[in-house]
Amino acid sequence: MIYVNGEALPFIEQATILDFLKKHHYKAERVAVELNGSIVPKATYNLTLLRDQDRLEIVCFVGGG
């Protein structure tokens, strides 16, 4: 399991943060990701492997006026 915004989801081996974002229809350029309490730089989304029991917080940016 991994936990995303407090929700338990199945763990997929060898998935990166970018893989997860794409699979769940997030636009990487419009989110901020925290992994186990630390902000993940966007430049490393494709390099950072998820592990069983990881905790992600994903915040989406919304435009407005």
N, C-alpha and C positions, 0 to 999 in steps of 0.2 A: 504494500500500500504506500501511496504518497498522499499527502494532505495538501489540498489547494484551497486557499481561503477558508480553511476549517473543514472542508469536505473530503472524506476519504475516497480515493480513486485507485483503481488497479495500477500496480507498478509494471512498467514495461522496461525490460532490460535494454541497455545500450541506447536509451533515448536521451537526447540532449534537451536543454530548455527550449531551444528553437524548434525541435521536433514536436515537443509538447504543445507549444504555442500554435504551430501550424495545424496540428491535429484537432485542436479545440477552437479553431477559427479566430485566434487572436492575431492582430497585426503587430508584429514585433516593434515596429517604430512608434506605436501608440500606447505602449505599456511600460510599466516599471515592474521589475521582478525582484523580490527578496527571497533568498534561499537560506533557510535555517537561521534567520535573523540578520543576514548580511545582504546589502544591495548588490545585485549582479550587474556589472557593466554590460551594456548592449553588445559591445564588441566580442564578448565571450559567450553569448547565448549558444552559439553553434559549437562551442568547445566544452561546455559544462555539462557533464553527464549527471543524470538524476540517479539517486540511489534509493533503495528500499527505506521507508520511514522518513524520507525528506519532507520538509514543510515549505511550501511555496506560498507566497502572498503575491497576487498579481493585481496591479492597480491600472485601470484603463484611463487614459486621458480623453476628455470630452471637450469639444469646441463649444463655444457659446459666446454670448455677448451681453 
